[in-house]
Each structure stands twice: as structure tokens, then as C-alpha cells.
Amino acid sequence: MSTDSSENRIEEETTKGSEFLLELLDRARQDNGLELKCVLGREGRIGAAFTLLILALPTIIPMPGPFGFFLGTCLAFVAVQMLAGADRLWLPNFIGRRVLPLKVVEATISATRPWVLRFEAWLTPGRLGALTGRKARIVLALPILLLAILIALPIPFGNTLPALAIVLIAISLAERDGLMVIVAMAAFVVACIVSYHLAIAAGSAFASLI
């Protein structure tokens, strides 16, 4: 099989994010946690979609510890690679070896998979497919990078909307639905506006305490 035909096959493939989440849950239960590098095996659009999905989902739910900063940094690293047109994403070994605790994986998938299923019910594979192609992914890397920075910043309650926007981008890439990309961009705009006001409110509250 030629390289071109192989790339076309990868681009035409569609996989449901909800099914991928179940695969990850089984993997996490077998290994008592989930190494980040285990989500990086796929190429092209599917690889980008699932990497974004697993890195963004845990930040939707408020979690103790520096999860937002760590996963936001990982998402930014992935976005830079997408911006450079990389077909296969990677993480430095010291990051890829990091393990998401089983409880975090179970809580994340249990809380978010029903919503992922609802979004998937609205999708039509191949609709406005140009918006999920390789060139489109390079363009999408810019809002993903900004959203990743918002997730990494210590903005109170500021993770949820940026993470949701990235999840919508990931789902749209997984099933090649360009209309969902448009919805995700609307969510991106809303996330930026809300994050700005949350940051201003947090800054004002902090200033009043000093």
C-alpha cells in the first residue's frame, strides 16, 4: 500500500470517542492507572483527537492538586506539534511516564462519557469534512493552544469551559464532522470571554484582601 493511500485511509477513518474512553478505562483498570504515553499510538486526525480527548476530559471536573496546570501544559505541547503539522504526536518521556490515578480516570469517564455520547448522537461523519482535514487541524491548533493556556492558568473555576471546547474539537475530529468544529469554535469564544471575566473577578477579590 502506498504512503498516499495509507494517509487517505487514516484521514477517512472514524472512531467514536465514547468507545475509546471505554478502552482507556479497561487499560487503566488493568494497570491500576493510565500512563499518558499510551494514548499516543495513533496517527493523523484520530491520534490528535484521542490525545486531546484524554488530556482535556480530566480538567472538566474539579480535581485536587495541580492537574489543571500539568494537563494544560501537556495540551499546549500537543497543540504546538499540531501547529507544526506533525502526523504523530509525542510527549517527552518524563511526561509520558506520568500516570493518571485510576480513581481520576474512573471519575472522569463516569462523569463525562454520557455527555460524549450525547454529542456523538448529533454527529454526521464526513459532514463539512474539509474542516477536519490536515490543514484544518493546523489552524485549529491555535485556539487549542490558547485554551490549553487557560486550563493551565490558576483561574478559579476556569478549567471547565476551555476543556469542554477542546473536547468538542476532539469529538469532531474523531468523527470528521466539520459542523461540530464550528460549534467548538463558538464554545472557544465563550470560554475565552468567561475566562477573562473570571480572571478579572479573581484579581479584584485578591486585591481586596491585601
Secondary structure, 3 states (H helix, E strand, C coil): CCHHHHHHHHHHCCCCHHHHHHHHHHHHHHHCCEEHHHHCCCCHHHHHHHHHHHHHHHHHCCCCCCHHHHHHHHHHHHHHHHHCCCCCCCCCHHHHCCEECHHHHHHHHHHHHHHHHHHHHCCCCCCCHHHHCHHHHHHHHHHHHHHHHHHHCCCCCCCHHHHHHHHHHHHHHHCCCHHHHHHHHHHHHHHHHHHHHHHHHHHHHHHHHC
